Amino acid sequence: MTKTILIAGLGLIGGSLALAIRKQHSDYHILGYNRGEASRNIALERGMVDDASDDFKSLAVQADVIILCVPIQKSIDMIKDLASFELKPNVLVTDAGSTKGAIIAAAEHHLADKDINFIGSHPMAGSHKSGAVAADVNLFENAYFIMTPCRLTKPDAVPRLTDLLTASGARFVQIDAAEHDLVTSQISHFPHVLASSLMLQAGDYALEHPFTKNFAAGGFRDMTRIAESEPGMWTSILMTNPKPILERIEEFKERLDRVSDLLKTGDQDAIWHFFEHGRQTRKAMEIHKRAGVDSFFDIFISIPDKEDSILSVLEVLRGISLVNIRINEENRADTYGVLQITFKNQEDLDEAVKRLSQETDYIISFD
């Protein structure tokens, strides 16, 4: 049966979800809400949506499913608006926010007496790109798609949402909203605070030590990459999940104090164990995996620091879809660098390794 789906917010997440729905449910009528005309036009031109408008109410009343893909505070405002609309019976409403407690609380407060089937969601995927132009049908492949049921969640919510988004390739999991916010405070929210703090510290330090800017590469670059994230989104995240983030900050201060004490006492063995414990803990976690399966499909190629070396590699890989490419260890003293290339799936990676092994003598490794 043909259904009408409303994607509210045609950015990277909303656009990618629309493409995934379109892939499996070509007969569904997909509507797109976005305040900006440019994203609406892109979504229409790429066939993400059938119709688009900046009139949220006129679209919402038509929908069987409403997915809110806007900043957290905007999602809360939209939930308030939905309470006053004449929506279809048993309309399924979800969101894509990075914190869940505030959104669930808003839904349970404003929608309690409505015939609305609400479930919180958080697709844990992203990109350094943004907007409808960056939408990718494979964005959620092997990523966790977290669902946080609440008092307004009816028994059919999970199967309805799972069926709608099966083509995304995501791995669906259910978790309590409060537990979600605790976990993400540690592995997502606090790291963004730390990354920005490191950048601000380095920026101030560079005022007296200018070579700080020149030598910042390798580990520093990897640790601070997320400091380039959009500040409005992260302000909203921190303001809607303050208590767990504050707890993570205080606990981290204590860890830094312990390392400081080890340095002051010159306890070399303890410092060694500190680094070894960190190394082993990282190896035991699924850092190199997404949703518990290999999905950051990276290869590392040792290449000479010569003109056209990178171009020669890319020529060999012509026709294979690349997610990302970068040079590691830019500030090196030797003659070889490491080219890191990320692929969308294992098949592309295997084909790349095969070609490079046959057509070059570069050393290829995996993290």
N, C-alpha and C positions, 0 to 999 in steps of 0.2 A: 504494500500500500504506500502510495506517495506521501511523504511527510515534508513538513516545512521546518527548516532549521535556521535559527538566527544566530549569527556570529556577531557579537557586539564588541567591536575593536578589531580592525583589520591590519594589525601589525604583524610582526614575525610569528607569534604564537597563533593568533586568530587566523591569519592567512594560511598557515601550515595545516591547522586543523581543518579548515575549509577544503583544502586540496585533498587531505586524507579521506574526508567524507565523500567528496566528489569521486574519488578513485573507486570506492566500493559501492556507493549508492548513487549511481548516475541519474536515477529517476527522482531523487529528492530535490526539492526546491530550496535553494540556499539563499538566505537573505543576509546582507551585511550592513551593520551600523558602523558609521565612523564619522566623527565631526569634520575631519579634514577631507576635502574633495579629492586631493591627489591620490590618497590611498584607496578611496572608493573607485576612482577611475582605473587604477592599476588592477584592483580586484576584479572589476568587470572585464577589463581587457584580457586578463589571463584566465578568465573563466572560473575563478574561485567562487564567485557568487552569481546568482541570476539577476538579482536586483540589489541596489544599495541606496541608502538614504541617511540623512542626519536626524531623522525623526524617529527616535527610539520607540515611542509608544505605538506608532502606526505599524511598525515591524513586529513588535513584541506580541501584539494581539493576534497575529497570524500564525505564530510559531507553535509547533509541537515540542520543540526543544530549544532552549535558550542557553547559550554558552557565553559567559561574560569574560572577555579577554582584554580587560582594561586594568589600569592601576588599582591597587587595593581599595583606596578610599573611594574611587569612582565606582567600583563594584558595590561597595556598601551603599552609595547613593542610588545606584540603579536598583538594588534590592528594595530600598524604600519606595522607589517609583513603581516597581512591579506590584506592590501591595495595593496600589490605587487603580491598576489597570484591570479591564475585563478580559482576562486571559482564557485560553482554552482549558477545559477541564483536565486535571492531571498533567499539566504541562511540566516537563522535566527541565529544571533549572540547575546549572552548575557554573563554576567559575574556573579561573586558571591562576589564582593568586598564589604567591610564594609563602604567605602565612595564612593559616586557616582559622585560628581561634576567633579573631575579630569578625571575619565574614560569617562563620557559623552562628555567632552570637547575634549578628544583625539579622540573619535569615530567620532564626528561631523567634526573634522579637517581632519583626515586622510581618512575617508571612504565616504566623501561627494559625490564624483562622482562615487561611486561604486553601483552595484545592490545588496546591502547588507541591510538586515532588522535588525536593531540593537535596542535593548532595554536593559537598565541597570537592574540588579537584585541584591537583597541582601536577601538570606535566613537567617533569624535571629534565628539560632540554632547553637549549638556547644557542646563541651564536653571537659573534662579535658584530654581526650585521643586524640591522633593525628595519622595521617598516614592512609594508606589503611587498615591496620589491624583493625582499630577502626571503619570502615564504618558500618553504621547501617541503614537498610531500614526504621526504625521508627524514625530516628533522627529529621525529620521535622514535625512530627505529631503534629497538632494544633499550630505550630509555624507560625509567619508571614513570608510570602514570598513576599517581597516588589519588585515591578516593577516600574522603573522610565523611562517612555517614553521620547523620545527626537525628534529632527527634522528628524532623520533617521528611526523612528519607523513607520512601515506600519500598516494599520488597522487590519491585521490578526496576528500581533505579539502576542498580549495578549492571544487570544484563542489558538494559536498554542502552546505557552509555557505552558499555563494552562492545556491543554489536555495532553501534554507530561509528566507533573509532577503531575497529579491528584492522583496517587497512593502514593505520598509522605505524603498525609494527611495534607498538609500545607494549610494555609488560605491566599489566594492571595489578595493583595491590591496594588493599584497604588498611587504614590505620586510623586510630583515634586522632582528632584534630589537635588536642593538647600535646600528644606524643609527637606528632608531626612537627609542631613548632619547637619542641625541645631538641629534636634531632637536627632539624635544619638550622637552628641557632648555632650548633657546633660545626657542622660541615659546610655551611653556606653563608649564613649571616655574619657570624664573627670573623671568618676569614676575609670578608670584604672590608670590615673595620680594620683588620690588621694590615691588609694590603695598602689601604689608603694611608694608614699611620706610617708605614714604612716609607711610602713615597714622600710624605710631608717631612719626615725626619731627614731623608736623603736630600730633599730639596733645600732644607735649611742648612744642612751640613755642607752642601756644595757651595754655599755663599763664601765660606772660608777655605774650602778645599775643592776647587773647581774640577779637578780630575775625577771627582766622584761621578760626574755625568759621563765622562769618557769611559770609565772602567765598569760602569753598571751593565753587566751582561749575565749570561748563564743563569745561575740560581736566583739572583736578584730579579732578573727579568721574569722568570717563571713565577716567582712568588708574588709579584706585583702586577701581573697582567690584568687581573680583574679590577684593579684600581681605575681602569678606563671605563667601567660600567656607568650606565646612565644614573646620575645622582638623584633625580626625582624618584625613580623607582626604589632606590635603596633607602632614601629617606622614609618613604612610605613603609617599607618593610621593617625598618628599625622602630618606627613609631607604633606599629601594630604588633610587635613582638618584643617589647622592651625588657621584661623581667628575665627570660632565659638568656638574652644577649648580655645583659648586665652580669648575670651569674658567670657566663663564660669569660667575660673580661676580668672579673675579680679572681677567678680560678687561674687564669693565665698569668696574672700579676704574681701570684704565689709561686708559679713555676719559674718565672724569670728570677724571682728573689732567691730561689733555691740554687739556680745556676750561678747567680751572682755570689752566693756564699761559697760555692765550690771554687770559684775563681779566686776569691779572697784568701781562702785557706790553702790554695794550691793543690787540691786533691785531684791528682792526675787520674787515678784509677776511677774515681767516681765520675769524672768528666767523660772518660772513655765509655763507661757504662751508660751514661746519659745518651751519648750519640748512638751507641749500639742498640739500646732499647728503642730509640726512635726508628732506627733502620729496620729492625726486626718487626716492629709494630706496623710499619708501612708495608713491608713485604707480606704480612699476614692479612692485610685489608685488601678490599677489591678496588684499589686505587686505579688500576689499569683496566678496569672493567666498568661497563655501564649496565646496571640492572643484573649484575652477576654473570654476564656473558662477555666474551671479548667483543668490544665494539669501538674502542678507540683504535682503529686499524692503522697503526703507525709502523713505518719502517725507518731505519736510520742508516744513511749511506755516507761512508767516509769518502770525501771527494777532495781532490787537490785544489788549493787556492789559486786557480788559474782562470784566465778569461774563457768564458763560454762553457765552463764545467757544468754549471746548473742547467744551461740551455741544452746541453747534450743529453742530460738525464731526462728533461722534460720532453725532448724529441722522441726518446725511446718510449715514453709513457703516453704518447699522443693517442687520444681516443679513450683513455681511461679517466673516469671522473675523479678529480681530486677535491678533498674537502679543505685542506690547508697545506701550506708549505712554508718552511722557515729554516733559517740557518742557525744552528746552535754553536755556542762558543765563538762568537764573533771576535773577541779580543784574545786571540790565541798566539802562542809563540811558535807553534810548529807550522808545518806546511799543509796540514789537512784540517778540514772542518767537517762538521756533521750536518748533513741535509736531512731534515725530518719531514716526511711526507705522510699525510693522513688521508685514508681512503674511506669510502662510505660503507664498504662491506668486505667480508673475507674474500669473496671472489675477485674483486678488483685488486686487493692486496696480492693475492696469489699470482694473478696475471702479471702484475708489476714486477714481482720478484723473479718470475720466470724470464721475462724480457731482459731485465737488468743483468741477470746471471748469464744469459746467452750473449748479450751485446756489449757488456762492459766488464771490466775486471775490478770494479769497486767492491769494497767490503760492505755487505749488507747485514744489519743486525736488527733485533727486535728488543723492545724494552721489557 
